[in-house]
Amino acid sequence: MLTVDHPRYKWVALSNTTLGNLLATINSSIVLISLPAIFKGIHLNPLEAGNVSYLLWMLMGYMLVTAVLVVTLGRLGDMYGRVKIYNAGFAIFTITSIILSLDPFDGGGGAIWLIGWRVLQAVGGAMLMANSAAIITDAFSAEQRGMALGVNIVSALAGSFIGLVLGGVLAEWDWRSIFWVNIPLGVLGTIWAYRSLHDTGQRRPAKIDWWGNATFAVGLTAVLAAITYGIQPYGGHTMGWTNPWVLFGLIGGAAVLVAFGIIETKVAEPMFPLKLFKNLGFTTGNAANLLASVARGGLQFMLIIWLQGIWLPLHGYDYESTPLWAGIYLVPMTIGFLAAGPLAGYLSDKFGPRPFAAGGLLVMAASFLGLLALPGDFNYLVFAALIFVNGLGGGLFAAPNTSLIMSSVPANMRGAASGMRATFQNAGQVLSIGIFFSLMVAGLASSLPSTLSSGLTAQGVPAATADAIAQLPPVGTLFAAFLGYNPIGELLGPQVLGALPAANAANLTGLEFFPRLIAEPFHDGLVIVFWMAIGLLVVGAVASLFRSRKPAPAVAAERVAGGPAGGFVARESEVKSEVSDAQPLSPATGVAEPLDDVEVGTK
């Protein structure tokens, strides 16, 4: 077992936390692509009206829980040890993977089993995500920190795309295998973490901020859950934004979050240290992180629907196989992430993170402009090049942005800062689903009903039936395409199809009718979605360039818990020109305060 002073220890810490991050993020998307197989395996039709909530909670529950808990768990890591919380997370994640694969129920009971245990699995995943960046920041010096965070963060981002491919392959074999795959890696990672990792960061005993934790969890859960239900139809409307419960969740949740902010300014040991936002680098870095997460999350869902609902069927792929192939055809985006991330981290150590963070978001925005110019039945080589560029931009942004955030806070607040960064990222993914689905449905609602009605009547479907189907909420059509179902076959049903001439029925349920029908209305929605993403990315790029004018001290020394009151204890291994760890003491409190926007790589 290596000591913390051993030159190889930092690489052990990087390897293990990268594995933990990768597992946690793979599992946010592996279920996404496997939903058709899961619901067939538990004998539940996800497209029936009463079952839409099961589908959404299976899809969103994991991301929602991680968004809510990462700050709390990062703060607990600061208080009781980042490695302790991280190791416990690995163990919880592994145990729940075993339990998930043993689902003994069918129907709604089987869905509730999976949703409930996925929530607990998300607690383990949040423990991993909240503390991995802080463990790496503790282990690496400023000269190598950007590179190390680049490897770790890009692995997390790539994990969401790897999960799409892995889930598609495994679900073809057995839906339970998407949980089996976690078990050997989870056992290995848990044992390895307990034997190899050491807490090296500063610890400061503190009381748990119970009121802050409670109001943050309730407020954020209410808002994100309301957004989730807002994309479901309600009262004859295409979406549920007029649903009283949705409005109550949005307004009530926002009010609770305001109360949370007030509480955090009053307590001595806040869970969410709002004073960190006085640092311009921390504030703008997190703002850019949130905006990029919303744009990236929306892109992932829209590209999957584009591939599964239009492009793949037009190129001869059966609907049942489109989830797998959609994941495979998105691989260039993952390659772009992997190619750019560590390199951007390394270069940002030398030249500073801001140009790379801002440039990465602008590269992503340019790729969205290119995607807007593509027709529904595009040339795949052009599409692959554009999503590769998008992944490249994401990789250029991720590591420098994380390094900027983590290096702008005191060493004894890194766990909280890591959790706050992960909260903005995970909340952005949940927000993206609500925002982008709403925008897409708004775009479809104006043109899809007339297109669908005229297309069906042209094939002999009775006008009353065609009009009734055309008035169904567009979100049902999107979910059908998203889940790899034949939408027309599901909408018409065997009774209507059986009354039509065989040639017409075959044409309606063939691989070309629905894609050609929906291509133009879908593109109308896509234009709205992608322009929104471009706007978010440009604003994020501008935010990444802001910096404070306050000069940084030239020499660093860390204040260590337990040292003489009002003074510094400088550890020889930590006394470097690493200005990001040099926090002046507050004259009033004697506690280290964050530097104003100190940048790794800036001497």
N, C-alpha and C positions, 0 to 999 in steps of 0.2 A: 504494500500500500504506500503510495507516494505522499510525502509531506507537502504542505503548501509552498514550501521554498524550493521544491524540486523543479528544475527547468521544464520537465514534461507535465507537471500538474495542470498547467493552464490548458494544455491540449486535451487532457482527460476531461476537464470541466467542459470544454467546448464540445467534445464528441458526445458526452452524455446528454448535455442540455439540448444539443441539436437533435438527437434521437427522440428526446421527450417532446420537444416542440413539433417535430415531424409527425409523431404519432397523434398528438393532440389535434393538429390541423387536418391531417388525413381523415380523421373521424368526423370532421365537420362536413365533409363532402362525400365520403364513401357511402353514407346512408342516402344522400341526395340522389345519386345515380342508381342506387339499388332499390328505390322505393317500389317500382312495379313488382320486382321479385319478392320483396318483403310482404307486400299486401296480398299477393297471390299465395305466398307461403302460409299466411295466417288466415286465408280465405276471407278477405275483406276487399270490397270494391272501393278504391279511394275516390272514384268520381261520383259516387252517390252523394246526394246533398248532405245527409247526416254524417258522412264520413270525412268531409272536407277538413273539419277541425283536427281529426286524427292526423291527416296528411300534413297540415300546417305545423302542428306541434312536433311531429316527428322531424320536420324540416328545420323548424326555427328554435325548438326548445334548447338544443345544445348551445347554439350561438347566443341565445338570450341569457342563459345561466352564466356562461363565461363572461359576457359583457357586464353582468351585474356584480360578479364576485371577484374579478381579478384585482380590483383596487384594495378590497378588504384583505385578500390573501397576500398581496404584496406588502401591505402595511404590517400584517402579522409576521411576515418574513423579516421585516426590519426589527421587530420587537423580539422575536423568539428564535430567529435564525432562518435565513433563506433556504439553506440546504435541508433543514428539518421539514419545512413546509413542502419543498420540492419533492423530497423523497416520499413523503406521505402521499403526495399527489400521484406519483408513479404507482404506488401500491394500490390506491383506490381505483385508478384507471384500469389496472390489470384485473383486479377482482371483479369489477363490474362488467368487463368484457366477457368473462366466463359466464356470469349470470345472464347477460343479454342473449348469449347463444343458446341458453337452456329454456327459452320462452315456452311454457307448457300449454298456453291457451290459444284459442282460435277467436276470430272475429274481434269485437271491440275489446274484450279482455286481453287478447294478445297484443293489441295496439297500446293499451294502457300500460301493460307490463314493460313494453319497449320504451315508451315515453318516460315512465317513471325512473327506470334504471339508466336511461340516457341522461336524465337530469343529474343523477348522482355521478355518472361517468364524467359529465361536464364539470362537476366540482373538482374531480381529480385533474381534468385537463386544464382548468383555470389555475390550480396550484402550480402546474408545470409552466404555463405561459406567464404567470405573474412574476415568477422568480428566476426564470432562466436568463433573461437579459441582465438582471442584477448580479447573478453569480458570475457571469462572464465579465461584466464590468469590474467586479472585485478582483478577478483572476488576472486580467490583462492590463498592461501599462497603456498609457494614452497612445504610444507610438504604434501599437498593434490592435487597439480596441476596435477601430472601424472595420478592419478586416475580419476580426472574430465575430463581431455583431453582424457583419454582412453574411457570413456563412450561416449563422443561426437564424437570422430573420428571413433570408431568402429560402432556407429550408422550410420555414413555416409557411411562407407564401406559396412555394412550390407544392407543399403538402396538399393544399386545397385542390390543385389540379391533378396531382398524382392519385388522390382519392377517387377522382372521377374515372380514371382508367382502371385502377385496381378494383373499384367497386363493380364496374361493368364486367370485368373478367370473372371475378369471384361469384357474382350473382348469377352468371350463366350456369355455374356448377351447383351452388347451394347458397341460399340467402344467409344462412347462419355462418357461412365461412367468412363474411365480412367482419364478424366479431372474433372468429377463431384466429385470424391473422394477427390480431393484437397480442394474443396470449404469450407466444414464445418471446416476442420482442419486449413485451411488457415485463415478463419475469426476468429476462436478461438485464434490461435497463434498471429495474428496481434493485436487484442484487448488486449490480455494478455501482449504482448511485450510493447505496448505503455503505459500501466498502471503500469507495474512492473519493467522494466529495467531502470537503471540509468548509465550515463557515469561516470566512476570512474577513468579512466586512464588519463595520462597526455595529454594536448593539446598544440600544438605549431602552432600559425598562420603562414601560408606560402602561397606562390604563387603556382598556379597550373602549373605544368610542361607540357605546351601544346605540345611542340615539342617532348618531350619524350613520352607522351601519344600517339600522332599521329604515330610516327615511330614504336613504339612497337606494336600498334594495326595493322598497315598495314603490317609490316614485319611478325609477327606471323601468322596473318590470311592468308597471301600469302603462307607461308610454309605449314601450316596445310591443307589448301584447295588443294594445289598441291599434297600433299600426298594422300588426299581423292580421287582425280581424277586419281592419278597414278595407282590405282588398277583396273581402268576400261580399257577395251580393246581399242586399238587405231591402226589404219592403218594395220590391219592384225596381230598385235601382241597380245599376251595373256594379256598384261598389257599396261598401258599408259605412261611408263617412258620415251619414246621417243617423246611424244607429246610436240611440242614447247611451248604450254601454261603451261604444267606441269614443263618443264625445266625453263621457265621464272619465274614461281612462286617460285620454289626452289632457283634458283640463285639470282633473284631479291629480294625475301623475305630475304634471308640470308644477302645480301648487305645492305638492310634497317636496319636489326637488328644490323649489325656492326656499321652503322651510329648512331643507337639508343644508343649503348654502349658508343660511343665517346661523344654524347650529354650529357649523364648522368654523365660523368666525368667533364663537363664544367659548368653545371647549379648549382645554389646555393641550390635549393630545388628539388632534383631529385625525380621522381616518383618511380624509381627502385634504391634504395640506394645501389650502387655497393660496397660501403665501408663495408657493412655487410659481404661481402664475404671474407674480411680479417680475419674474425673469422672462424677458422678451423671447429668448431662444426657446425656452420651454413652452411658452404659450403659442408662438407661431409654429413651432415644430408639431405640436399636438393638433393644431388647427389644420395644418397641411395633411397630417396623418388621417384625420377624420374625413376630409374631403376626398383624399385619394382612395380611402377604403370604400366610401359610398360609390365612387365612379367605378372602381374595380369590381365590386360586388355586382353592380348592375350589369356590367359587361359580361361577366361569367354567365349569368342567367339568360341574358338576351341571346348570346351566341349559342348556348345549348338549345334554346327554342328554335333559333334560326336553322341550326343544323338538323335537329330532330324533326321539326315540323315541315321544313321546306326542302333544304338542299339534299339531304340523304335520301328521302323517298324519291325525289326526282332523278337520283342516280342509282336507283334500283335496290336500295336497302329496305328490307322489311321493317315495319314499325317496331316489332319486338326486339330487333337488334340495334335500333338507332341509339339507345343510351350508351351502349358500349362504344360504338363507332364515333359518337360525338366526343367522348372523352379522348379517343385516339387522335381524332383530327384536331384537337386543341393542344396536342403535345408541343407544337412550336412555341406556344406561349410560355410553357414551363421551361423549355430550353432557353428562351430569352431571359427568364428570371435567373436561372442557374448560371448563365454565361456572364451576366452583368453584375450580379449582387456582390460576390466576393471581390471582384475587380474594383467596383465602385467604392467598397469599403476600404480597400488598400489605398486607392488614389486619394480618397477623402482624408486619410491619415496624413498625407503629404501636403495636400493643397487646400484642405478645409472642406467641410461638408456642403456648404450652401450651393455652390454652382452645380453640384451633382444632384442634390435634392430638387432644386428648381428645374434644372435641365431635364431630369427624368420625367417630371410631370408634364413638361411641354412636349417631350417625345411621345408620351402616352396620348396627349391631346391630338397631336398630328396623326397618330394611328387611327383615332376615332374619325377624323376628317376623311381619311382614306376609306374606312369602312362605310361611311355614308355614301360614297360614290359607287359602291358595288351594287349590282342588281341582285335580285333574289336568287337567281341561278348563276352564281359567280364562278370565276375560274379559281380553282383551289390554290394554285401556286401563288396567285396574288393575295388571296385570303390568308394563306399561311405566312407570307412575308409580312403582312400587316399585323397579324396577331403576334408574330415574333418580335416586331418592333415595339408593340405594346408591352410585351413581357420584358423586353430590354429596358424600356422606360421605367417599368415598375421596379426592376432590379437596380437601376441607377438611383432611384429614389429611396428605397427601403433602408439600406444600411446607413447611408449618410444621415437620413432623417432620425433614425434611432440613436445613432452616435451623438447627434446634436442634442437630442432630448436628454439622454442619459448623462452626458458630460456637463450639463448645465445645472445639475442639482448637487447638494451636499452628499458625500459618500454615505452618510447614515440615513438618507432618504431614498436610496436607489430602488429599494423594493417597492415603496409607494409609487415612485415615478414610473417604474416598469409596469406596475399594475394600472396606473392611469393611462399610460400609452396603449396598453392592451385593451382597456375599456373603450377608448375612442376608436380603436381599430375594429373591435368586435361589434360595438354599437353601430358603427358605420355599415357593416355588412348587413345587420338586421334592418337598418333604415333603408338601405339600398333596395331590399326586396319590396318593402312597402312603397317607396317612392317610384321605383322604376316600373313595377307592375302597375301602379296607378297611372303613370304616364302612358304606358303601353296600352292599357285598357281604354284610356281616354282617346288615344289615337285610333284604336280599332273601332270604338263605339260609333264613330262618325261615318265609317265606310263599310265595315264588315257586314252589318245586317242586310243592306241592300245587295251587296255582292253575294252573300250566302243565299239569300232568297231567290235571286234570279238564277244562280247557278244550279240550285236544286230543282226548281220548276222546269228548267231546260232539260233535265234528265227524267222528267215524268213524275217527280214527287208532287203530290197534291198541294195546291197553293196554301191551304190552311195549315198543313203540316210544315211546309217550307217557311211560312211566316212565323209559326210558333217557334221553330228552331232558330230562325234568324233573330228573334227577340230574346233568346237566352243570353245570360251575361257572358261577355267575351272571355272572362277569366276561366270559364269552363273549357273553352277551346284551347286557351293557353296551357292549362294544366294537362289536357289530353295530349297535346303535342310534347309537353315537357316530360311526361311519363312514358312516352313511347307507345301510346294507344293510337289506334286508327280513329281519329275524331269523328268522321262521318259515320263509320260503322257503329260507334257508341251512341251518336246523337239520333240516328234513325232507328236503330234496333232491328231485330230480325223480322218483326211483323211487317213493317213498312217495306223493307228491302225485298221480302218474299212476295209482295204484291206487284213489284215492278218487273218489267222484262229483264231476263237474265243478263243481257248485254249492258243495260243501264245500271243494274245493281253492281255488276262487275266493275263498271267504269267509276261509279260513286265510291266504291271501297278500294279501288286500285291505288297505286302509288303516286299517281300524278294529279288526280282530280283535286284533292284538298290542298296540296302545295301550290298549285297554280291559282286556286281560288283565293288563298289567303296571302299570297306573296305581296300584292300591292297594298292591301290594308295593313299588313304587318310592317311594310316599309314605312307607311305613314306614321305608325307608332314609333318605329325605330328612329326616325328623324328627330322626333321630340326627345326620346331617351338619350340619344348620342349627343345632341346639342347641349342638353342638360349636363352630361358628363364632361364635355369640353369646357363648359363654363366653370364647373367645380374645379377642374384640374388647373385652369389658368389662374383662378383665385388662389388655389393652393400653392402654385409656383411663386406668385407674388409674395404670399405669406412666408415662404421659405427664405426669401432674400432679406427680410427685416432683421436688423441686428441692433444691439444696444451700443451706445457710445462709451460706456464705462470701461476704462482700461482694466486689464487683468493684472494681478500681482505677478512678479517674475518668478518667485520661488514658492513651491508648494509644501505644505506640511499638514497632515491630517490630525484633527482632534479626535482622540481615541476615548471611548467611554471608559470611565474609571480614572482618567488622568487628573492632574491637579486642577482645581476649579479655576476657571478664567484663563487657562494657559493651553498650549499645544503640546502634545506628545508626538514627536516625529519618529516614525519607525524608519530604520535605515533603508528597508526594501521599498518604502513608499516615497522617500524624499527625492523627487525628480523635478524636472521642469514641466511637470504635468499640471498645468494651471487649473485643469478642470476639477482637481481634488482640493484646491486651496480655497477654503471658505473662511472669510473673516468672521470673528465672533461678534455677535450683537452686543453692544455696550449695555443694553437693558437686561438681556436674558443670559448672556454668556453662552448662548447656543450658536453653533455654526449656521450661517445663513448662506443661501445659494449665491453664486456669482452671477452678475448680470451677463448672461449670454457669452460665456467663455467657450471657445470653439477648439475642439481637438484638432491638432495639426497647426494651430496658429501660435507662433512663438513671439 
